Amino acid sequence: MTDIRSDAPHKVTLGSSDLAVSPLSLGGNVFGWTADEAQSFAVLDAYAAGGGNFIDTADMYSAWAPGNTGGESETIVGNWLRSRGNRDEIVVATKIGMHPEASGLKAANIRSATEASLRRLGIERIDLLYTHRDDLETPVEEFITALDELVREGKVRAIAASNISAERLAESLTFSAGEGLAAYVAVQPHYNLVSRSTYEGPLAEVVAEHGLSSVPYFALASGFLTGKYRPEGAAVDSARAEGAGRYLQDPRGPKVLAALDKVAETHGVEIATVALAWLAAQPTIAAPIASARTVEQLPPLLAAAWLRLSAEDLKLLDEASA
């Protein structure tokens, strides 16, 4: 296992904001789901000790788990911030618009959902607030104006969008610029070595044109890019096993694993480190999101901040994943 380094990684600035974040965002989707509060605290402690400062959660995490209603992850993150007294050192990102009881981007829902997130997190201001997914029934003018009000009131520092099309992103940015309102500074797309078309192309072009940053989710393809899912390999005991295993049915899946193995051996690192370093090397990418259920899963994720892939490495991975 890779040790967690004690020297802090470089920070990256998100778009036009003043948010300086570590180059790995810690996903909070497992908190309150496959990791209880004690396990979550241990992972959060190790992430912060490794120089991490960028935590990603959402109001709907983890409503899908039996017995949960949503908000469990935010509550755990809030309890950790309060118990550690480190609020000013952490950039907190959360998402609204997909909670089972607060779905959509109508102005009233944006306000009430944000207030609920603030209460669960126990903070006065959310550093980065994402619209979790687009709501085509709500005009851009309505949700951007509502988000701008939260920024002006000091309840949100910066805004971002997840699961949005290139067209709606461009429309949102044009409206913000024309009206002098808060504008999206980042996007959170589905993007990794076995899912490139979900970001590359028109969406990435709009992000680049407007100087936004990208913070991709599913950076390790539900664990597939850690290398623990192999053709003819043993079954993996994981809540994500079914989702990750499907990549083996794609001809690119085994090719990507082979390329990752080769690059990882060259650098003496784990393949998850290489997969994240490939993402970080792509245009517009600021900080891939990856989650860890245990402290033992965290070191190879953090190690990506120090790995610089060569042009030959990148070419091999690009060709395998094309």
Residue, then its C-alpha position, 0 to 999 in steps of 0.5 A: m500500500t502506498d503511504i500517505r505523504s505528509d507534504a501538501p499537494h499543490k492547489v488549483t483554483l476553480g474557474s474564476s472563483d477564489l476557491a483553491v482546492s487540492p487536486l483530489s476531491l474526496g467523494g462523500n457518497v459513501f458516508g452514511w452508506t457503506a461507511d458509518e460515521a466512525q469510518s467516515f471520520a477516519v477517512l476524512d481525517a486521513y484525507a486532511a492529513g494527506g493535504g486534502n481540503f476539497i470534500d464533495t457531497a450532496d443533499m441526496y446522499s445516501a437516499w438510495a440506502p435502506g433506512n436512509t432518507g437523504g442528507e446522511s452524508e452532509t450530516i456526517v461531514g458537518n459533524w466532522l467539521r464541528s468536532r475537528g474545528n477545521r471549517d476554515e481549512i476545508v472547501v465544502a462542495t454540495k449539490i442540490g436538486m436531486h433529493p427525493e423530497a426536494s427535486g428540481l431547480k425551481a427558485a423556491n426549491i433552490r432556496s429551501a434545499t440550500e437552507a436544509s444543506l446548510r443546517r445539516l452541514g452546520i455551516e454558515r456558507i457553502d463554498l461550492l454549490y452545484t445544481h445536481r442535474d439540469d431541470l429542463e422545465t425550469p428556465v435558466e433565468e429562474f435558477i441562475t437568479a435564485l443562485d445569484e441571490l444566495v451568493r449575494e446573501g453570503k450563503v454560497r461562495a461560488i456555483a457550479a453545475s453537474n449533469i448539464s448539457a453543453e447547450r444549457l451550460a452555454e445558455s446559463l453562462t450567457f444569461s449570467a454575463g448579460e445580467g451581471l449575475a453569479a455564473y457557474v465556475a465549474v462543472q461536475p461531469h461523468y468522466n473517466l478512462v472508460s467513459r470519455s464521450t460523457y465529457e469530451g466534445p461539446l461540453a468540454e469545449v464550452v468549459a474551456e471557452h469560458g474558463l471553467s474548471s471540471v471536477p469529474y465524478f465516477a473518476l474510477a468508474s465505480g472502482f473498475l479502474t482500481g484494477k480489482y475487477r478482472p476478466e476471470g477474476a474472483a468476485v468482489d464484495s462491494a456495493r458497486a460490484e455490478g456497476a463496475g463489472r459491466y466495463l469488462q463487457d466493453p472491449r475497451g475495458p480489458k485494454v484500459l486495464a492492460a495499459l494501466d498495468k503497464v504504466a503503473e509498473t513503470h512508475g511503481v504505483e497502483i493503477a488507481t493512481v494512474a487512472l486519476a493522474w490521466l484525468a488530472a492531465q486532461p484539459t480543464i480538469a481541476a480535481p477528480i472526485a474519488s471516494a474511499r470507504t476505508v483509510e486503506q483505500l485512500p493512499p493511492l488516490l492521494a498519490a495521484a497529485w504527485l504522479r506526472l505521466s509522460a507523453e508516452d504514458l498518456k499516448l498509451l492510455d489514450e489509445a487504449s481508451a479510444 
